[in-house]
Amino acid sequence: MQKNRLFAVAGILFVLVLAAGCRPGGAAQDAYVYRDGVYTGVSDGATTGYVQAKVFIAGDEILGIDVVEHDGTGLAKVYALYGGDRFTVLQESHDTLARRMMDAATWDVEAFTGATSTSDKVKEAVRRALDKALVDRPGTGVHFDGTFMGMSDRTARGWGLAWVTIKDGKITEIKLAGTQPRRDAEGQPVMDGWGNPTWALKDEAYPHPPYHEGKIAIARALVDSQGARVDTFTGATSSSRQWMQAVERAMEAARR
C-alpha cells in the first residue's frame, strides 16, 4: 500500500510539471485562482490529535490529496493498526473526503457519515492548504488563527507536546504535555499489533513535581515572550527543551 501511494504521488508530481508548461493558450499563472504546486495544511489540534493534508494542484484542479491523521500523542494513525471497524471508517473517510474534494474542486464538501470529527479536521486542513495556494491571498498575517499541535523529537523515554493558540498574530495560550510508555495494570508495557510500545500522556500521577511545575512555568514564559525559546526550568531541563521544540514546530505548522 505504501509503495502504491509513492507511485501515485510521483505520478501527480509529473502531471504538475507538465501542467506548469502547458496552460491553455499560454495563460499566465495569475489568470488562475490557485498556483500550481503541492501545499500542506493542518487542522486545529486538540488532545485527540489533528489532521495534515497535502494537496496537489495544477490548472486550478485538485489532482490529489494525501491525508494523515495524528492521535493525541502526535503519532500518525496507521490504518493497519487502528483496529477493527474504526480502521475501516478511518481509511474510508479519508479516501471518500479526498475524492469528494477533488471532484468538487473545493474543501467544502459533505461530511463522511459516522466520522464527523475526522471530516471537520480533514476539511479544515485542506482549506488551509488551498489558502496557501491562492494566487490572490487575502490578509497579511504570518500565522493562521487557531490552535496548532507540535511534537518534539521522539526518544525512548517519550517526547514533548504543545498546543499553541494564535489569535490575530499573537500567541494567546500554550498548553504543554509529555508522553510515556503505556503500561497495563501490572506495570508491563502495552504493545501494538506490530510489537511496538504504545504511548500515553503523562497525567497528574506522574511522580516528578518539577515536571508539573515546569509545564506551567514554561507555558507562561513562552506566551509572555511570544516566541519559542526561554530559559529551561530547573529540575525539568529535558522536558523544557522538548516543549520549546514542540512549540516551535506548532508555530511552523500555523504559518500561512
N, C-alpha and C positions, 0 to 999 in steps of 0.2 A: 504493500500500500504506500509506504514511504517513497519507494522508487518511482511508482506511478505519479505521485504528487510532484516529485522533482522533474520528471519528464514534462508534466503538464505546465509547470512554472516556466521551464525552459522554452516550451512552445509559445507561451504567452509573451515572453520577453522577445522572442524572434519576431512575432507579429508586431510588437510595439516598435521595434527597429524599422521594420518595413513601413509601418504607418507613418512614422516621422518623416519619411521622404516621399510619401505617396499621397498627400492630401488631395482631395478632389479639386481639380482646376488650379492646383498650386496655391490653395487657400493658405493665408497666414495663420500662425498659431493663435493670434488674438481674435480670429473670427470664430473661435470655438469657446464654449463655456469652460471646458476643462483642458488643462495642459496634459499632453501625453506623458506617461511615466508610471511609476509604481509608488503609491502613497500609503503610509501606515498611520492608523488612528487607533486610539484606545478608548474604552468606555470609562465612566467613573468607576472607581474602585471602592470596595467595601470589605467587610470581614468575610464575605462569601466569595471574594475574588473580582475578576474583571475579564473583559474580552479585548483581544488585539486583532485588528483586521488589516490585512494587506490587500490593497485594491489596485488592479491593473487597468489602465485607461489608455485608449487610443481612438482618435477620431470622434471624441465625445461618447464613446461606447465603453461600458464596463465589460472588459473581456474576461475577468476572473476576480474572485475574492477568496482569499485564504484566511480562514478564521481559526484562532487558537484561543480557547477559554482557559483561564487560570483559576486555581482554587484559592481559598483564604490564606494559604501559606505562600502564595506566589508561584507555585508549581503548575506547569501546563497539565491539563486534564488529558490523559492519554486514552483514546477511545477503547483500546483493548483491555484497559484496566479499570474503566469506570464502573463496570459491573452490571450485569443483568439488563432489566428493562431501561434503567437510566442510561446505560451505554447506547442503546438503540435510539432513545429520544434525543440524546445529546448530539450524536453524529447526524441523525436525520434532520434535526432542527437547524444545525449549521448548514448542511448541504441545501436544504429547502430554502432557507432565507437567502443564501448566496444566489441561488438560481432565480428567485423572485426579483432580487435587486438587479441582477444582470438583465433580466427580461424587461424590467420597467425602467432601467437606467436611473434609479434613484434608491436612496436608503429607506424611503418612506413607504414601506410595504406592510401587508397584513402580518401580524404576529403568528408564530407557529403554535398551534393549539397544544396546550399542555406544557408549554415551555415559555411562559410569559416573561419571566425574569431574564432568561437567556436571550430571548428575542429583543428585549429592550437594550441589553448590553451590546448585542451584535449591531443593531441599528444605530446606536449612538457611536460606536467605534467607526462604522462605515461613514456616518455623517461627518465625523471629524476628518477622516481621511479625504473625503470628497471636498471638504472645505479647504484643505491644504492644496488640492489640485486646481482650484478655481483660477481662471485667468485674471478675473477682476475680483479680488478678495476684499470683502468689507472689513472695516476695523483695522486697528494698528497695533493691538496688544501683542505681547510676546507669547503669552500663555492663554489657553482656553480657561474659562471659568469651570470649576468642578472640583471633585476630589479624586486625586490620582494616586495609584498604588505603586510603590517602588520596593525593590528587593535587593539586598546586598549580595555579594558573592557567597556561595554556599560553602560550608565547611562540614566536617564530620560531626561537629557538635551542634550545628544549627546556623542560622543566619538572621539578619535583622530585616524588619519590615517597616514601612512608613506609609501613612495615608496623609497626603498633603492637600489641603483645601485652599483653592485660589479664587479670589473674587476681585474683579476689576484690576488685575495685575498685582494684587497683594496676597501674601500668604496670611490667611485668617486663622488657620488651625492646623496643627500637626498631631497625629496620633502615632505612637510607636509600639512595636511588639517584637518579640523574639520567638524563635522556634526551638523545639527539642524533639528527640525521637519519641514517638508514641509508644506507650507501654501498656500491657494488659494488667489485670488485677494482681497478677503475681510478679509484676515488675519486669516482665520479659518484653523485648522489642516486638512490635506488631509489624509483620511483613506484608507486602503487597503480593499480587499473584505472580510476580517475577522474582520474589525472594529479596526485594529491596526494602529497607526500613521505611516506614511511613512517619509522617511528622505532624506535630500539633503545636499550637501557640502556647507559650508559657503563660500560666494563669497566676492567680493570687497565691497559690500554694507553692510557687517556685521559691526554694529556700535560700534566697540571697538578697537581703534588704537593699544593698546598693543598686541592684538591677532595677528594682521598683522605683527607688528614689531617682535614679539616673534617667529612667524613662520619662518621668515628668519634667525633670530639670532640663534635659537636652531638648525636649519638645518646646518648652517655653523659651529657651535661649535661641533656638532656631527661628521661631516666629518673631522674636524681638530683633534678630539680626537680618531677617528677610533673606537669608541665604542658606547654604548647606554645610557651613563649616563654623564650628565653635570649639571651645575647649572641651576636652573629654571630662567625664565625671569620675571622680576618684572612687576606685573600687569597681568600676564598670567600664574600664578603658576599652576593652574589646567590643563590648556592646555599643559603646558610644561611637566608635568608628564605623561599625556596621550600620547603625542608624543614620549617620551622616551620609554614608554612601547610598543608602536606600532613599533618603530624601533627595539627594542629587539626581537619582535615576527617576524618581517620581516627577520631579520638575522638568526633566528632559522629556518624559512621556507627555507632559502637559503642553509642550511647545506647539505653537501654531505653525 
